[in-house]
Amino acid sequence: MTERSGAVGTGDAAGGAAGGMRALTLATLFAAASGYLVMLIAGRALGPADYPLFATYWGAFFALGGVANGLMQEATRAVRSARQLAAATGTSAKSKSGDDDNDAPSASGPPASSSPPVPRVRLLPSGFMLGLALAAAVVVSAPAWGPVGLPTFSGAGVAIMAFGILGFSLQAATAGALSGTERWGMYAILLTVDAALRLAVAGIAWWLGDAGLGFAIATVVGAITWALLVVLSPATRAALRSAVDVDRGRFWRNTGTAMLASAGTSALVTGFPLFVTATARPDDPAPLVGAVILAITLTRAPLLVPLTSFQSAIIVYFVQHRAQGPRALAMPLGAVTAVGIVGAGAAWLLGPWLIRVLFGAEFELSGPVLAALTAASVGTAALMVTGNAALAFDRHLLYNVGWWIAVLAAAALLVSVHGSLDVRAAIALVAGPGVGVLVHVVGLVVVAKHKGVRT
């Protein structure tokens, strides 16, 4: 790959943006399909009694990975904003950071500036530092894994997860750099290789009859994809050298805020199976717990997996539509609602049959329950959209408040509502995110009115 000079014309050029987005769409579909296949393999290999062990390990890893995604979100925003500023002022995004990379120096010399230089942000080392901190948190927390139902595989599971979260953090930095520079084709490759590695290792584990450690490795193996891209792709290395629009201190403050909100995202999206396991009551049969966890994962994946993959693109969309204020929410929210309604109908009619055929009768739940869980994914998807809008509009505190109110509301409902586990889970996943969406939308409207933007 060759790298062209200029603030906008690097990597995926403007003329190839549509092709890059098509590639990202295909990669997202492949990632979603491979995720379903991993669940199918695990369900077949483990059965309803042991499946929660895999699901909680998977959920815990991706919950931690979701925290690291705060770095991806802030890197996307900061790099994209820096490029927009550079384009508006006619300067180079690289020259702002004092890094000449492989570009030839300007004949007129560096631009004159009376501003003192700011500490520049290096994205890959930032990912490494964050990864070390999260890996240490994994090791320190290991004694508490057993009481909440997390398998440790005699300590190997702890080491695997610690190594995996280190790689995931580096992957988050890489994904943020690729997204901020709109190198969607390379981002699509990252998603595809990540999903393919996970699926391949899960298949090998099933073939070898490994019901534990192999699936732990399959959970984290995709997190080495960043290293493959850095070694093989000059475009990826160039993206990681991109300038950001804030100094180092502000970057880490923004990243910390985004990570705090991402922890809430993880709790509701990937970490919810752990909530279910931790709050299961003595009268909840073990097969029902496994069936509910599988159903939650299956019914939410068609909407949340693509939305998670396109999260960087959504942030870029809102950055580009800041002038519209809350009106920019209309199209994304309408799209996720339409998809959720169609999905709920399909889950009601076809869900029980599909689960019975693919996973066995032990996992089966009724059509209305599957429809309710699918409809509940709309609330979480809408919360992701409104949260990304708040982040793109540089309202990090609002982003946090909305997500954590949703998490607390969902957890309180899961614990306090009467009824069977499937009913409690559906109510928690409908009402909790709904409250968070309301907080985000009201906050964005208030901010827009304060700035004089028509809402």
LINFEN-V197519 format. One record per backbone hydrogen bond with DSSP energy under -0.5 kcal/mol. NH is the residue of the N-H (numbers start at 0). CO is the residue of the C=O. If there is no record, write none. Layout:
NH;CO, NH;CO
This chain:
12;10, 15;12, 16;13, 19;15, 20;16, 21;17, 22;18, 23;19, 24;20, 25;21, 26;22, 27;23, 28;24, 29;25, 30;26, 31;27, 32;28, 33;29, 34;30, 35;31, 36;32, 37;33, 38;34, 39;35, 40;36, 41;37, 42;38, 43;39, 44;40, 45;41, 46;42, 49;45, 50;46, 51;47, 52;49, 53;49, 54;50, 55;51, 56;52, 57;53, 58;54, 59;55, 60;56, 61;57, 62;58, 63;59, 64;60, 65;61, 66;62, 67;63, 68;64, 69;66, 70;67, 71;67, 72;68, 73;69, 74;70, 75;71, 76;72, 77;73, 78;74, 79;75, 80;76, 81;77, 82;78, 83;79, 84;80, 85;81, 86;82, 87;83, 88;84, 89;85, 90;85, 95;91, 96;92, 96;93, 97;93, 97;94, 98;93, 99;97, 102;99, 108;105, 121;119, 122;120, 122;239, 125;121, 126;122, 127;123, 128;124, 129;125, 130;126, 131;127, 132;128, 133;129, 134;130, 135;131, 136;132, 137;133, 138;134, 139;135, 140;136, 141;137, 141;138, 142;139, 143;140, 144;141, 147;143, 147;144, 148;145, 149;144, 155;152, 156;151, 157;151, 158;154, 159;155, 160;156, 161;157, 162;158, 163;159, 164;160, 165;161, 166;162, 167;163, 168;164, 169;165, 170;166, 171;167, 172;168, 173;169, 174;170, 175;171, 176;172, 177;173, 178;174, 179;175, 180;176, 181;178, 182;177, 183;181, 186;182, 187;183, 188;184, 189;185, 190;186, 191;187, 192;188, 193;189, 194;190, 195;191, 196;192, 197;193, 198;194, 199;195, 200;196, 201;197, 202;198, 203;199, 204;200, 205;201, 206;202, 207;203, 208;204, 208;205, 209;204, 210;208, 214;211, 215;211, 216;212, 217;213, 218;214, 219;215, 219;216, 220;216, 222;219, 223;220, 224;221, 226;223, 227;223, 228;224, 229;225, 230;226, 231;227, 232;228, 233;231, 236;232, 237;233, 238;234, 239;235, 240;236, 240;237, 241;238, 244;77, 247;118, 250;246, 251;247, 252;248, 253;249, 254;250, 255;251, 256;252, 257;253, 258;254, 259;255, 260;256, 261;257, 262;258, 263;259, 264;260, 265;261, 266;262, 267;263, 268;264, 270;265, 273;270, 274;270, 275;271, 276;272, 277;273, 278;274, 279;275, 279;276, 283;280, 284;282, 288;284, 289;285, 290;286, 291;287, 292;288, 293;289, 294;290, 295;291, 296;292, 297;293, 298;294, 299;295, 300;296, 301;297, 302;299, 303;299, 304;300, 305;300, 306;302, 307;303, 308;304, 309;305, 310;307, 313;309, 314;310, 315;311, 316;312, 317;313, 318;314, 319;315, 320;316, 321;318, 323;320, 324;320, 324;321, 326;323, 327;324, 328;325, 329;326, 331;327, 332;328, 333;329, 334;330, 335;331, 336;332, 337;333, 338;334, 339;335, 340;336, 341;337, 342;338, 343;339, 344;340, 345;341, 346;342, 347;343, 348;344, 349;345, 350;345, 350;346, 351;346, 353;349, 354;350, 355;351, 356;352, 357;353, 358;354, 359;354, 359;355, 362;359, 363;360, 369;365, 370;366, 371;367, 372;368, 373;369, 374;370, 375;371, 376;372, 376;373, 377;374, 378;374, 378;375, 379;375, 380;376, 381;377, 382;378, 383;379, 384;380, 385;381, 386;382, 387;383, 388;384, 389;385, 390;386, 391;387, 392;388, 393;390, 394;389, 398;394, 399;395, 400;396, 401;397, 402;398, 403;399, 404;400, 405;401, 406;402, 407;403, 408;404, 409;405, 410;406, 411;407, 412;408, 413;409, 414;410, 415;411, 416;412, 423;419, 424;420, 425;421, 426;422, 427;423, 428;424, 429;425, 430;426, 431;427, 433;429, 434;430, 435;431, 436;432, 437;433, 438;434, 439;435, 440;436, 441;437, 442;438, 443;439, 444;440, 445;441, 446;442, 447;443, 448;444, 449;445, 450;446, 451;447, 451;448, 452;447
